[in-house]
Amino acid sequence: MGVPQKAKPDFRSADDRARDPIAEPPAPGKLWVLTADEAFARVLALPGRGQDLVEVEMLTDAAARADDADLRRDAYGRRAGGGMLPGGNVTASAGETELHQEAQLFAHRVAQWLAEQHQKGRFTTLRIAAAPRFLGLLRKALSTPVAQAVIDDCPLDLVKLNRRDLTLKLFPPQPAVELPVRRSA
């Protein structure tokens, strides 16, 4: 039997270690990334440090995509304008309310799917990059176990980035550390 190796000291603060989502990476494929907006949710897995993300699942909200243009066109006629009482200011429309409800339903559907996958043990750690409004809806919809698995979330709509660009954006390469060269006299 060999002598056990000592762990290398980590001189970073506890806060810095906590902010580094892959300082101690989970088992290969157990770190998932969710990119989402009101119509699409892409789930990808990081197979290992330095590797590109791989597609796991694509969830879509067909109703949001199909009805989006119809709801927006229909909403314009319902906006408040002339004919209002003085001092009145109504800015919301029925179409925007319907879009918001569709987004809420989709957020719940995505959260439910994630809960099922987490319960099956398919992922242990989750990073989320979602359109700002959808990120808020998603945060509210996540189950407690899934919310606890989230190590990072950012309000960015990255759903259309290709796998390589997404990998580089979320997991930038670590700069090589140069060690001082000892010169003999």
C-alpha positions as a Markdown table, in Angstrom:
| # | Residue | x | y | z |
|---|---|---|---|---|
| 1 | Met | 0.0 | 0.0 | 0.0 |
| 2 | Gly | 1.2 | 3.5 | -0.9 |
| 3 | Val | 1.3 | 6.5 | 1.4 |
| 4 | Pro | -1.9 | 8.5 | 1.1 |
| 5 | Gln | -1.4 | 11.8 | -0.9 |
| 6 | Lys | -2.1 | 15.0 | 0.9 |
| 7 | Ala | -4.7 | 17.2 | -0.7 |
| 8 | Lys | -3.3 | 20.3 | -2.2 |
| 9 | Pro | -4.2 | 23.4 | -0.2 |
| 10 | Asp | -6.9 | 25.7 | -1.6 |
| 11 | Phe | -5.9 | 29.3 | -0.7 |
| 12 | Arg | -9.1 | 30.8 | -2.0 |
| 13 | Ser | -11.7 | 32.2 | 0.3 |
| 14 | Ala | -14.8 | 30.2 | 1.1 |
| 15 | Asp | -16.8 | 32.7 | -0.9 |
| 16 | Asp | -14.6 | 32.3 | -4.0 |
| 17 | Arg | -14.8 | 28.5 | -3.7 |
| 18 | Ala | -18.6 | 28.7 | -3.4 |
| 19 | Arg | -18.8 | 30.9 | -6.6 |
| 20 | Asp | -16.7 | 28.5 | -8.6 |
| 21 | Pro | -19.3 | 26.0 | -9.8 |
| 22 | Ile | -16.8 | 23.5 | -11.1 |
| 23 | Ala | -14.1 | 23.8 | -8.4 |
| 24 | Glu | -15.1 | 20.3 | -7.4 |
| 25 | Pro | -16.9 | 18.9 | -10.4 |
| 26 | Pro | -19.7 | 16.4 | -10.0 |
| 27 | Ala | -19.5 | 13.0 | -11.6 |
| 28 | Pro | -19.3 | 13.2 | -15.4 |
| 29 | Gly | -22.6 | 14.1 | -16.9 |
| 30 | Lys | -24.2 | 15.0 | -13.5 |
| 31 | Leu | -23.8 | 18.8 | -14.1 |
| 32 | Trp | -26.6 | 20.0 | -16.2 |
| 33 | Val | -27.2 | 23.4 | -17.9 |
| 34 | Leu | -30.7 | 24.8 | -18.6 |
| 35 | Thr | -31.0 | 27.6 | -21.1 |
| 36 | Ala | -34.5 | 28.8 | -21.6 |
| 37 | Asp | -37.0 | 31.5 | -22.7 |
| 38 | Glu | -40.8 | 31.5 | -22.9 |
| 39 | Ala | -40.9 | 29.1 | -25.8 |
| 40 | Phe | -37.8 | 26.8 | -25.6 |
| 41 | Ala | -35.9 | 25.1 | -22.9 |
| 42 | Arg | -32.6 | 23.3 | -23.7 |
| 43 | Val | -31.0 | 20.9 | -21.2 |
| 44 | Leu | -27.4 | 20.0 | -21.7 |
| 45 | Ala | -24.8 | 18.1 | -19.7 |
| 46 | Leu | -21.2 | 18.7 | -19.1 |
| 47 | Pro | -19.5 | 15.4 | -19.6 |
| 48 | Gly | -16.2 | 16.5 | -18.1 |
| 49 | Arg | -13.9 | 19.5 | -17.5 |
| 50 | Gly | -12.7 | 20.9 | -20.8 |
| 51 | Gln | -15.3 | 19.1 | -22.9 |
| 52 | Asp | -18.2 | 20.7 | -24.8 |
| 53 | Leu | -21.8 | 20.4 | -23.5 |
| 54 | Val | -23.9 | 17.7 | -24.9 |
| 55 | Glu | -27.6 | 17.9 | -25.6 |
| 56 | Val | -29.9 | 16.0 | -23.1 |
| 57 | Glu | -33.4 | 17.3 | -24.0 |
| 58 | Met | -35.2 | 20.1 | -25.8 |
| 59 | Leu | -38.6 | 21.2 | -24.4 |
| 60 | Thr | -40.8 | 23.5 | -26.4 |
| 61 | Asp | -44.0 | 25.3 | -25.7 |
| 62 | Ala | -45.8 | 25.1 | -29.0 |
| 63 | Ala | -48.6 | 27.3 | -27.8 |
| 64 | Ala | -46.2 | 30.1 | -27.0 |
| 65 | Arg | -44.6 | 29.9 | -30.4 |
| 66 | Ala | -47.8 | 29.6 | -32.4 |
| 67 | Asp | -49.9 | 32.0 | -30.5 |
| 68 | Asp | -47.2 | 34.6 | -29.8 |
| 69 | Ala | -47.8 | 36.6 | -33.0 |
| 70 | Asp | -51.6 | 36.3 | -32.9 |
| 71 | Leu | -51.7 | 37.4 | -29.2 |
| 72 | Arg | -49.5 | 40.4 | -29.9 |
| 73 | Arg | -51.5 | 41.5 | -33.0 |
| 74 | Asp | -54.7 | 41.0 | -31.1 |
| 75 | Ala | -53.4 | 42.9 | -28.1 |
| 76 | Tyr | -52.8 | 46.1 | -30.0 |
| 77 | Gly | -56.5 | 46.7 | -30.5 |
| 78 | Arg | -57.2 | 46.3 | -26.8 |
| 79 | Arg | -54.7 | 48.8 | -25.5 |
| 80 | Ala | -56.2 | 51.8 | -23.7 |
| 81 | Gly | -56.0 | 55.0 | -25.6 |
| 82 | Gly | -58.6 | 57.6 | -26.5 |
| 83 | Gly | -61.9 | 57.5 | -24.7 |
| 84 | Met | -60.3 | 56.9 | -21.3 |
| 85 | Leu | -61.3 | 59.0 | -18.4 |
| 86 | Pro | -58.9 | 61.8 | -17.6 |
| 87 | Gly | -55.9 | 60.7 | -15.5 |
| 88 | Gly | -56.4 | 57.0 | -16.5 |
| 89 | Asn | -53.4 | 55.0 | -17.5 |
| 90 | Val | -53.9 | 51.4 | -18.5 |
| 91 | Thr | -50.8 | 49.9 | -20.1 |
| 92 | Ala | -51.5 | 46.1 | -19.8 |
| 93 | Ser | -53.4 | 44.3 | -22.4 |
| 94 | Ala | -55.3 | 41.0 | -22.5 |
| 95 | Gly | -52.7 | 39.7 | -25.0 |
| 96 | Glu | -49.8 | 40.3 | -22.6 |
| 97 | Thr | -51.7 | 38.6 | -19.8 |
| 98 | Glu | -52.2 | 35.5 | -22.0 |
| 99 | Leu | -48.6 | 35.5 | -22.9 |
| 100 | His | -47.6 | 35.7 | -19.3 |
| 101 | Gln | -49.9 | 32.8 | -18.4 |
| 102 | Glu | -48.4 | 30.7 | -21.2 |
| 103 | Ala | -44.9 | 31.4 | -19.9 |
| 104 | Gln | -46.0 | 30.5 | -16.4 |
| 105 | Leu | -47.4 | 27.2 | -17.6 |
| 106 | Phe | -44.2 | 26.5 | -19.5 |
| 107 | Ala | -42.1 | 27.3 | -16.5 |
| 108 | His | -44.1 | 24.9 | -14.4 |
| 109 | Arg | -43.7 | 22.2 | -17.1 |
| 110 | Val | -40.0 | 22.7 | -17.3 |
| 111 | Ala | -39.7 | 22.7 | -13.5 |
| 112 | Gln | -41.7 | 19.5 | -13.2 |
| 113 | Trp | -39.6 | 17.8 | -15.8 |
| 114 | Leu | -36.4 | 18.8 | -14.0 |
| 115 | Ala | -37.9 | 17.5 | -10.7 |
| 116 | Glu | -38.5 | 14.1 | -12.3 |
| 117 | Gln | -35.0 | 13.9 | -13.7 |
| 118 | His | -33.4 | 15.0 | -10.4 |
| 119 | Gln | -35.4 | 12.4 | -8.6 |
| 120 | Lys | -34.1 | 9.7 | -11.0 |
| 121 | Gly | -30.6 | 10.9 | -10.2 |
| 122 | Arg | -29.8 | 12.0 | -13.8 |
| 123 | Phe | -28.2 | 15.3 | -12.5 |
| 124 | Thr | -26.9 | 16.5 | -9.1 |
| 125 | Thr | -25.9 | 20.1 | -10.1 |
| 126 | Leu | -27.7 | 22.6 | -12.3 |
| 127 | Arg | -26.8 | 25.9 | -13.9 |
| 128 | Ile | -29.5 | 28.1 | -15.4 |
| 129 | Ala | -29.2 | 30.8 | -18.0 |
| 130 | Ala | -32.7 | 32.1 | -19.0 |
| 131 | Ala | -34.3 | 35.1 | -20.4 |
| 132 | Pro | -34.8 | 37.5 | -17.4 |
| 133 | Arg | -38.6 | 37.4 | -17.2 |
| 134 | Phe | -38.7 | 33.6 | -17.7 |
| 135 | Leu | -35.9 | 33.1 | -15.1 |
| 136 | Gly | -38.1 | 34.7 | -12.5 |
| 137 | Leu | -41.0 | 32.4 | -13.3 |
| 138 | Leu | -38.8 | 29.4 | -13.3 |
| 139 | Arg | -37.3 | 30.2 | -9.9 |
| 140 | Lys | -40.8 | 30.3 | -8.5 |
| 141 | Ala | -41.8 | 27.0 | -10.1 |
| 142 | Leu | -38.7 | 24.9 | -9.1 |
| 143 | Ser | -39.2 | 22.3 | -6.4 |
| 144 | Thr | -37.0 | 22.6 | -3.3 |
| 145 | Pro | -34.6 | 19.7 | -4.2 |
| 146 | Val | -34.1 | 21.2 | -7.7 |
| 147 | Ala | -33.6 | 24.7 | -6.3 |
| 148 | Gln | -31.0 | 23.3 | -3.9 |
| 149 | Ala | -29.2 | 21.7 | -6.9 |
| 150 | Val | -28.9 | 25.1 | -8.6 |
| 151 | Ile | -25.4 | 26.4 | -8.2 |
| 152 | Asp | -25.7 | 29.4 | -10.5 |
| 153 | Asp | -28.3 | 31.2 | -12.5 |
| 154 | Cys | -28.0 | 34.2 | -14.8 |
| 155 | Pro | -30.6 | 36.4 | -16.6 |
| 156 | Leu | -29.3 | 35.8 | -20.1 |
| 157 | Asp | -31.2 | 34.4 | -23.1 |
| 158 | Leu | -28.6 | 31.9 | -24.4 |
| 159 | Val | -31.0 | 29.4 | -25.8 |
| 160 | Lys | -30.0 | 29.9 | -29.4 |
| 161 | Leu | -26.2 | 29.6 | -28.8 |
| 162 | Asn | -24.6 | 26.5 | -30.3 |
| 163 | Arg | -23.1 | 24.0 | -27.9 |
| 164 | Arg | -19.5 | 25.2 | -28.3 |
| 165 | Asp | -20.3 | 28.9 | -27.8 |
| 166 | Leu | -22.5 | 28.0 | -24.8 |
| 167 | Thr | -19.7 | 25.9 | -23.3 |
| 168 | Leu | -17.2 | 28.7 | -23.7 |
| 169 | Lys | -19.7 | 31.3 | -22.3 |
| 170 | Leu | -20.5 | 29.3 | -19.2 |
| 171 | Phe | -17.3 | 27.4 | -18.6 |
| 172 | Pro | -14.5 | 29.6 | -19.9 |
| 173 | Pro | -11.1 | 27.9 | -20.1 |
| 174 | Gln | -9.0 | 28.4 | -17.0 |
| 175 | Pro | -5.8 | 30.4 | -17.7 |
| 176 | Ala | -2.7 | 28.4 | -17.3 |
| 177 | Val | -0.7 | 29.2 | -14.2 |
| 178 | Glu | 2.9 | 30.0 | -14.9 |
| 179 | Leu | 5.3 | 28.9 | -12.2 |
| 180 | Pro | 8.4 | 31.0 | -11.7 |
| 181 | Val | 11.5 | 29.5 | -13.3 |
| 182 | Arg | 14.3 | 29.0 | -11.0 |
| 183 | Arg | 17.6 | 30.1 | -12.6 |
| 184 | Ser | 20.8 | 28.8 | -11.4 |
| 185 | Ala | 23.7 | 31.3 | -11.1 |
